[in-house]
Amino acid sequence: MPFSYVEMMRGFGFAEFAELPDFRPVPPAPLRTKLSEARVGLFATVGAHSPTQRPFAPINDLTFRMVPLDVPVADLEFDHPSPIRSFALEDLNVVFPRDRLVELREEGVFGELAPAAVSMLGSITRYRDLVENTAPMVAEVFADQEVDLVLLVPFCPACHRATHMISRAVEAKGIPCVTMTALREMAEAFKPARPVFADFPLGATVGRPGDAEMQRSVLRSTLEVADQPATPWQITDLPQTWSADRSWEDDVRALYAAEGKDVHRARVTTHMRDGEGLVGREEELDIACGC
Protein backbone atom coordinates (compact mmCIF):
# COMPACT_ATOMS: atom_id res chain seq x y z
CA MET A 1 0.00 0.00 0.00
CA PRO A 2 1.26 3.55 -0.73
CA PHE A 3 2.39 5.71 2.16
CA SER A 4 -0.57 7.54 3.77
CA TYR A 5 -0.08 11.04 5.13
CA VAL A 6 -3.68 10.98 6.34
CA GLU A 7 -3.09 7.95 8.55
CA MET A 8 0.15 9.43 9.90
CA MET A 9 -1.55 12.69 10.81
CA ARG A 10 -4.44 10.91 12.48
CA GLY A 11 -1.86 9.19 14.62
CA PHE A 12 -0.46 12.59 15.60
CA GLY A 13 -3.91 13.82 16.60
CA PHE A 14 -4.48 16.00 13.50
CA ALA A 15 -7.41 14.08 12.01
CA GLU A 16 -9.39 17.24 11.19
CA PHE A 17 -6.50 18.80 9.29
CA ALA A 18 -5.79 15.58 7.40
CA GLU A 19 -9.37 15.05 6.17
CA LEU A 20 -9.44 15.01 2.38
CA PRO A 21 -12.07 16.35 -0.05
CA ASP A 22 -13.66 14.50 -2.95
CA PHE A 23 -13.52 16.64 -6.09
CA ARG A 24 -14.95 15.55 -9.40
CA PRO A 25 -12.37 15.02 -12.18
CA VAL A 26 -11.42 18.18 -14.04
CA PRO A 27 -11.82 17.78 -17.84
CA PRO A 28 -8.43 17.67 -19.57
CA ALA A 29 -7.52 20.52 -21.90
CA PRO A 30 -6.22 19.15 -25.20
CA LEU A 31 -2.49 19.10 -25.87
CA ARG A 32 -2.43 20.84 -29.22
CA THR A 33 0.94 19.57 -30.42
CA LYS A 34 3.11 16.50 -30.08
CA LEU A 35 5.17 16.33 -26.90
CA SER A 36 8.35 16.33 -28.98
CA GLU A 37 7.39 19.79 -30.25
CA ALA A 38 5.77 21.17 -27.09
CA ARG A 39 6.94 24.06 -24.92
CA VAL A 40 6.88 22.91 -21.29
CA GLY A 41 6.50 25.15 -18.25
CA LEU A 42 7.53 24.25 -14.70
CA PHE A 43 5.52 25.00 -11.55
CA ALA A 44 6.99 23.94 -8.18
CA THR A 45 6.13 24.61 -4.55
CA VAL A 46 9.37 24.20 -2.57
CA GLY A 47 9.74 27.98 -2.34
CA ALA A 48 12.75 28.23 -4.67
CA HIS A 49 14.03 31.65 -5.69
CA SER A 50 17.22 33.38 -6.72
CA PRO A 51 19.24 35.09 -3.96
CA THR A 52 18.18 38.51 -5.29
CA GLN A 53 14.45 37.73 -5.03
CA ARG A 54 12.29 38.31 -1.96
CA PRO A 55 12.01 35.23 0.29
CA PHE A 56 8.68 33.51 0.86
CA ALA A 57 6.69 33.55 4.09
CA PRO A 58 6.42 30.01 5.52
CA ILE A 59 2.60 29.83 5.65
CA ASN A 60 -0.12 31.13 3.31
CA ASP A 61 2.13 33.16 1.05
CA LEU A 62 0.00 33.51 -2.09
CA THR A 63 2.72 35.20 -4.14
CA PHE A 64 5.01 33.50 -6.63
CA ARG A 65 8.43 34.11 -8.12
CA MET A 66 9.53 33.85 -11.72
CA VAL A 67 12.80 31.90 -11.81
CA PRO A 68 14.62 32.63 -15.08
CA LEU A 69 16.05 29.73 -17.05
CA ASP A 70 19.53 31.26 -17.00
CA VAL A 71 19.83 31.13 -13.18
CA PRO A 72 21.57 27.83 -12.31
CA VAL A 73 19.62 25.56 -9.96
CA ALA A 74 22.76 25.30 -7.81
CA ASP A 75 22.50 29.07 -7.20
CA LEU A 76 18.89 28.95 -6.01
CA GLU A 77 17.69 29.11 -2.42
CA PHE A 78 14.48 27.66 -1.05
CA ASP A 79 12.43 28.71 1.94
CA HIS A 80 10.13 25.79 2.72
CA PRO A 81 10.62 24.87 6.41
CA SER A 82 9.22 21.32 6.16
CA PRO A 83 10.94 18.55 8.13
CA ILE A 84 11.36 16.68 4.81
CA ARG A 85 13.66 19.34 3.35
CA SER A 86 16.84 17.22 3.61
CA PHE A 87 16.46 15.72 0.13
CA ALA A 88 16.13 19.17 -1.45
CA LEU A 89 19.08 20.48 0.55
CA GLU A 90 21.15 17.72 -1.01
CA ASP A 91 19.76 18.18 -4.54
CA LEU A 92 17.06 20.74 -5.32
CA ASN A 93 16.25 18.93 -8.57
CA VAL A 94 14.23 16.38 -6.57
CA VAL A 95 11.48 19.00 -6.28
CA PHE A 96 12.63 21.74 -8.68
CA PRO A 97 13.84 19.60 -11.59
CA ARG A 98 14.89 22.24 -14.05
CA ASP A 99 18.37 20.81 -14.69
CA ARG A 100 16.78 17.50 -15.61
CA LEU A 101 14.22 19.24 -17.84
CA VAL A 102 17.01 21.03 -19.70
CA GLU A 103 18.66 17.66 -20.30
CA LEU A 104 15.41 16.11 -21.53
CA ARG A 105 14.88 19.02 -23.88
CA GLU A 106 18.36 18.42 -25.30
CA GLU A 107 17.46 14.74 -25.60
CA GLY A 108 14.42 15.68 -27.70
CA VAL A 109 11.73 14.48 -25.28
CA PHE A 110 9.97 17.83 -25.71
CA GLY A 111 10.51 20.88 -27.86
CA GLU A 112 11.29 23.82 -25.58
CA LEU A 113 11.44 24.81 -21.94
CA ALA A 114 9.62 27.98 -20.90
CA PRO A 115 12.02 30.86 -20.17
CA ALA A 116 10.95 31.11 -16.52
CA ALA A 117 9.59 28.65 -13.98
CA VAL A 118 6.82 29.62 -11.56
CA SER A 119 7.82 29.02 -7.96
CA MET A 120 5.64 29.15 -4.83
CA LEU A 121 5.86 27.98 -1.25
CA GLY A 122 2.90 25.65 -1.17
CA SER A 123 2.09 25.55 2.55
CA ILE A 124 -1.22 27.25 1.75
CA THR A 125 -4.73 26.74 3.13
CA ARG A 126 -6.37 29.95 1.89
CA TYR A 127 -7.89 28.05 -0.99
CA ARG A 128 -10.43 30.56 -2.25
CA ASP A 129 -7.78 33.28 -2.58
CA LEU A 130 -5.53 30.71 -4.24
CA VAL A 131 -8.00 29.73 -6.95
CA GLU A 132 -9.63 33.14 -7.44
CA ASN A 133 -6.55 35.35 -7.43
CA THR A 134 -3.25 33.46 -7.63
CA ALA A 135 -4.22 30.70 -10.06
CA PRO A 136 -5.42 33.08 -12.81
CA MET A 137 -2.14 34.98 -12.57
CA VAL A 138 -0.17 31.74 -12.79
CA ALA A 139 -2.20 30.70 -15.84
CA GLU A 140 -1.60 34.10 -17.43
CA VAL A 141 2.16 33.79 -16.89
CA PHE A 142 2.22 30.43 -18.63
CA ALA A 143 -0.04 31.71 -21.42
CA ASP A 144 2.30 34.67 -21.93
CA GLN A 145 5.17 32.21 -22.25
CA GLU A 146 3.11 30.30 -24.82
CA VAL A 147 3.49 26.97 -23.07
CA ASP A 148 1.75 23.89 -24.42
CA LEU A 149 2.02 21.91 -21.19
CA VAL A 150 2.72 22.65 -17.52
CA LEU A 151 4.54 20.20 -15.26
CA LEU A 152 3.54 20.69 -11.59
CA VAL A 153 5.79 19.38 -8.82
CA PRO A 154 4.58 19.52 -5.19
CA PHE A 155 6.81 19.29 -2.13
CA CYS A 156 5.16 18.79 1.29
CA PRO A 157 1.65 17.41 1.96
CA ALA A 158 0.09 20.90 2.17
CA CYS A 159 1.91 21.67 -1.08
CA HIS A 160 0.17 18.70 -2.66
CA ARG A 161 -3.21 20.22 -1.85
CA ALA A 162 -2.30 23.66 -3.16
CA THR A 163 -0.57 22.25 -6.25
CA HIS A 164 -3.55 20.09 -7.18
CA MET A 165 -5.87 23.11 -6.78
CA ILE A 166 -3.58 25.21 -9.01
CA SER A 167 -3.49 22.38 -11.55
CA ARG A 168 -7.28 22.16 -11.67
CA ALA A 169 -7.58 25.93 -12.13
CA VAL A 170 -4.87 26.24 -14.80
CA GLU A 171 -6.33 23.28 -16.72
CA ALA A 172 -9.72 25.00 -16.61
CA LYS A 173 -8.11 28.00 -18.33
CA GLY A 174 -7.28 25.73 -21.28
CA ILE A 175 -3.62 24.97 -20.48
CA PRO A 176 -2.88 21.23 -20.21
CA CYS A 177 -1.18 20.14 -16.98
CA VAL A 178 0.54 16.97 -15.81
CA THR A 179 0.67 16.87 -12.02
CA MET A 180 3.09 14.79 -10.00
CA THR A 181 2.30 13.43 -6.56
CA ALA A 182 4.13 11.43 -3.91
CA LEU A 183 0.81 10.94 -2.10
CA ARG A 184 -1.61 8.83 -4.13
CA GLU A 185 -4.46 9.68 -1.77
CA MET A 186 -4.07 13.38 -2.67
CA ALA A 187 -4.50 12.70 -6.38
CA GLU A 188 -7.53 10.52 -5.60
CA ALA A 189 -9.05 13.38 -3.59
CA PHE A 190 -8.33 16.33 -5.90
CA LYS A 191 -8.47 14.60 -9.31
CA PRO A 192 -6.39 16.93 -11.49
CA ALA A 193 -6.54 16.03 -15.17
CA ARG A 194 -3.32 13.99 -15.54
CA PRO A 195 -2.06 12.89 -12.11
CA VAL A 196 1.15 10.87 -12.00
CA PHE A 197 2.08 9.00 -8.83
CA ALA A 198 5.68 8.39 -7.79
CA ASP A 199 5.87 5.98 -4.83
CA PHE A 200 8.74 7.92 -3.25
CA PRO A 201 9.35 9.59 0.11
CA LEU A 202 7.78 12.97 0.73
CA GLY A 203 10.24 15.69 -0.27
CA ALA A 204 11.70 13.74 -3.19
CA THR A 205 8.89 13.82 -5.75
CA VAL A 206 11.20 13.44 -8.77
CA GLY A 207 13.55 10.77 -7.39
CA ARG A 208 16.67 10.15 -5.36
CA PRO A 209 18.98 13.14 -4.77
CA GLY A 210 22.11 13.04 -6.89
CA ASP A 211 20.65 10.36 -9.19
CA ALA A 212 20.23 12.33 -12.41
CA GLU A 213 19.51 9.20 -14.44
CA MET A 214 16.61 8.22 -12.17
CA GLN A 215 15.24 11.76 -12.17
CA ARG A 216 15.32 11.91 -15.98
CA SER A 217 13.59 8.53 -16.18
CA VAL A 218 10.84 9.68 -13.80
CA LEU A 219 10.29 12.93 -15.68
CA ARG A 220 10.36 11.20 -19.05
CA SER A 221 7.64 8.79 -17.93
CA THR A 222 5.66 11.66 -16.40
CA LEU A 223 5.72 13.91 -19.46
CA GLU A 224 4.82 11.05 -21.78
CA VAL A 225 1.46 10.79 -19.99
CA ALA A 226 0.45 14.07 -21.64
CA ASP A 227 1.13 12.57 -25.07
CA GLN A 228 -1.38 9.75 -24.59
CA PRO A 229 -4.95 9.79 -25.97
CA ALA A 230 -7.61 11.05 -23.59
CA THR A 231 -9.08 8.33 -21.38
CA PRO A 232 -11.51 8.26 -18.45
CA TRP A 233 -9.91 9.85 -15.38
CA GLN A 234 -7.13 7.76 -13.86
CA ILE A 235 -3.87 8.02 -11.94
CA THR A 236 -0.74 6.89 -13.74
CA ASP A 237 1.54 4.89 -11.42
CA LEU A 238 5.18 5.31 -12.37
CA PRO A 239 7.25 2.10 -12.68
CA GLN A 240 10.35 3.52 -10.96
CA THR A 241 11.01 2.38 -7.37
CA TRP A 242 12.90 4.12 -4.58
CA SER A 243 14.54 1.06 -3.06
CA ALA A 244 14.16 -2.69 -2.61
CA ASP A 245 12.29 -2.25 0.66
CA ARG A 246 9.99 0.39 2.16
CA SER A 247 12.05 1.36 5.18
CA TRP A 248 11.92 4.94 3.92
CA GLU A 249 8.33 5.13 5.22
CA ASP A 250 9.61 4.80 8.79
CA ASP A 251 12.16 7.52 8.09
CA VAL A 252 9.42 9.91 6.94
CA ARG A 253 7.27 9.17 9.99
CA ALA A 254 10.26 9.71 12.26
CA LEU A 255 10.98 13.11 10.71
CA TYR A 256 7.39 14.26 11.25
CA ALA A 257 7.22 12.72 14.73
CA ALA A 258 10.34 14.60 15.80
CA GLU A 259 8.84 17.89 14.70
CA GLY A 260 5.20 16.96 15.14
CA LYS A 261 5.30 17.49 18.88
CA ASP A 262 6.08 21.20 18.69
CA VAL A 263 6.97 23.04 15.49
CA HIS A 264 4.78 20.98 13.16
CA ARG A 265 1.89 21.13 15.61
CA ALA A 266 2.22 24.93 15.70
CA ARG A 267 2.14 25.15 11.89
CA VAL A 268 -0.90 22.92 11.63
CA THR A 269 -2.63 24.94 14.33
CA THR A 270 -1.90 28.13 12.38
CA HIS A 271 -3.31 26.60 9.21
CA MET A 272 -6.46 25.52 11.02
CA ARG A 273 -6.85 28.98 12.58
CA ASP A 274 -6.08 31.13 9.51
CA GLY A 275 -6.87 28.82 6.62
CA GLU A 276 -9.95 27.09 5.24
CA GLY A 277 -11.22 23.56 5.03
CA LEU A 278 -11.94 21.76 1.79
CA VAL A 279 -14.39 19.02 2.69
CA GLY A 280 -17.92 20.00 1.70
CA ARG A 281 -16.69 23.01 -0.32
CA GLU A 282 -15.68 21.18 -3.50
CA GLU A 283 -18.44 22.63 -5.69
CA GLU A 284 -17.96 26.13 -4.26
CA LEU A 285 -14.21 26.07 -5.02
CA ASP A 286 -14.78 24.62 -8.48
CA ILE A 287 -17.12 27.52 -9.23
CA ALA A 288 -14.54 29.97 -7.86
CA CYS A 289 -11.80 28.66 -10.17
CA GLY A 290 -14.05 27.94 -13.14
CA CYS A 291 -13.16 24.26 -13.04
Secondary structure, DSSP 4 states (H G I P E B T S, - for coil): ----HHHHHHHTT-HHHH----PPPPPPPPP-S-GGG-EEEEEE-B-EE-TTSPPPPSSS----EEEETTS-GGG-EE----TTTHHHHH-GGGTS-HHHHHHHHHHTSSSEE-SEEEE-B-----HHHIIIIIHHHHHHHHHHTT-SEEEEE--SHHHHHHHHHHHHHHHHTT--EEEEES-HHHHHHH--SSEEE----TT-TT-STT-HHHHHHHHHHHHHGGGSPP-SS-PEEPS--S-SS-THHHHHHHHHHHHHTTHHHHHHHHHHHHS---TT-HHHHHHHHT-
